[in-house]
């Protein structure tokens, strides 16, 4: 299960993919207001994602955040792993400290296929794919 930081990161990255470019950079304040995320929290997330080369930024009067063409081909699973770590999908849905295929909780086999499908799609589809869905009205960010 994802924590708020990963959820905010996903929303912020997709927003940048839709609205920003190397020519039209956007500040974290504008993104935070648009997606309803607290500015200090989003600024910290964006700095971390920039350090990991998931997003880019430039300073100055026309500075801000954006994604390069290469970054647009990245996937959201990579974003989640850099924010939450690789175990974000391994926590038990019932909150038990031990839960796995070898030692399952009572609903493990119910949620395991769902979790695996979500991970697969987050790895397979690019950031640009998710942004395109929002642009086409197939999904939304807010």
C-alpha positions in Angstrom: 0.0 0.0 0.0 1.3 3.4 -0.9 1.9 6.2 1.6 0.9 9.8 1.0 4.3 10.8 -0.2 4.2 8.3 -3.1 0.6 9.3 -3.9 1.7 13.0 -4.1 4.8 12.1 -6.1 2.7 10.2 -8.7 0.2 13.0 -9.0 3.0 15.6 -9.2 4.9 13.7 -11.9 1.8 13.1 -14.0 0.9 16.8 -13.7 4.4 17.8 -14.9 4.1 15.3 -17.7 0.9 17.0 -18.9 1.7 20.7 -18.2 5.5 21.2 -18.2 8.3 20.9 -20.7 11.8 22.0 -21.2 10.4 25.2 -22.6 7.6 25.6 -20.1 8.9 24.7 -16.7 6.5 24.9 -13.7 7.3 25.7 -10.1 6.4 23.4 -7.2 4.0 26.0 -5.8 1.8 26.0 -8.9 1.8 22.2 -9.1 1.0 21.9 -5.4 -1.9 24.3 -5.7 -3.2 22.5 -8.8 -3.1 19.0 -7.3 -3.9 20.1 -3.7 -0.7 19.0 -2.1 1.0 21.0 0.7 3.9 23.0 -0.9 6.7 22.1 1.5 5.9 18.5 1.2 5.7 18.6 -2.6 8.9 20.7 -2.8 10.8 18.0 -0.8 9.4 15.2 -3.0 10.4 17.0 -6.2 13.9 17.7 -4.9 14.3 14.0 -4.1 12.9 13.0 -7.5 15.2 15.5 -9.2 18.2 14.0 -7.3 17.2 10.6 -8.6 16.9 12.0 -12.2 13.2 11.1 -12.4 12.3 14.8 -13.1 14.4 17.8 -14.1 14.6 21.4 -12.9 16.3 24.6 -13.6 16.8 27.7 -11.5 16.1 31.3 -12.5 13.2 33.5 -13.5 12.0 30.9 -16.1 13.0 28.0 -13.9 10.9 25.2 -12.5 10.3 21.5 -12.9 9.7 19.4 -16.0 10.3 16.0 -17.5 12.6 15.4 -20.4 11.6 13.1 -23.3 13.6 10.3 -21.7 12.0 10.8 -18.3 8.6 10.7 -19.9 9.4 7.1 -20.9 10.1 6.1 -17.3 7.5 4.3 -15.2 5.6 5.1 -12.1 6.9 2.1 -10.3 10.3 3.7 -10.4 8.8 6.8 -8.8 7.3 4.7 -6.0 10.5 2.8 -5.4 12.5 6.0 -4.9 9.9 7.4 -2.5 8.6 4.3 -0.6 11.3 1.8 -1.3 10.8 -1.6 -2.9 8.6 -3.0 -0.1 5.7 -0.6 -0.6 3.5 -3.3 -2.1 4.6 -6.0 0.3 2.8 -4.8 3.4 -0.2 -6.9 4.6 -3.6 -5.5 3.9 -4.7 -6.6 7.3 -1.7 -4.9 8.9 -0.1 -8.1 10.2 3.7 -8.0 10.6 4.1 -11.3 8.8 2.3 -12.0 5.5 3.6 -13.7 2.4 2.8 -16.5 0.0 4.6 -18.9 2.4 2.9 -17.4 5.5 -0.4 -15.8 4.3 -3.0 -13.8 6.2 -6.6 -14.8 5.7 -7.1 -12.4 2.7 -3.6 -12.7 1.2 -4.6 -14.8 -1.8 -7.5 -12.5 -2.5 -5.4 -9.3 -2.8 -2.2 -10.8 -4.1 -3.3 -11.1 -7.7 -4.6 -7.5 -7.6 -1.3 -6.2 -6.1 0.7 -8.1 -8.7 -1.4 -6.7 -11.5 -1.0 -3.1 -10.2 2.8 -3.5 -9.9 2.9 -5.0 -13.5 1.0 -2.1 -14.9 3.0 0.5 -13.0 6.2 -1.0 -14.5 4.9 -1.6 -18.0 3.2 1.7 -18.7 5.2 4.9 -19.1 4.6 8.2 -17.3 3.6 9.6 -20.7 0.9 6.8 -21.0 -0.7 7.9 -17.7 -0.5 11.5 -18.7 -2.2 10.7 -22.0 -5.1 9.0 -20.2 -5.7 12.2 -18.2 -5.5 14.4 -21.3 -8.0 12.2 -23.1 -10.4 12.3 -20.1 -10.0 8.6 -19.3 -8.7 9.4 -15.8 -8.2 12.5 -13.6 -5.7 13.9 -11.1 -8.0 16.0 -8.9 
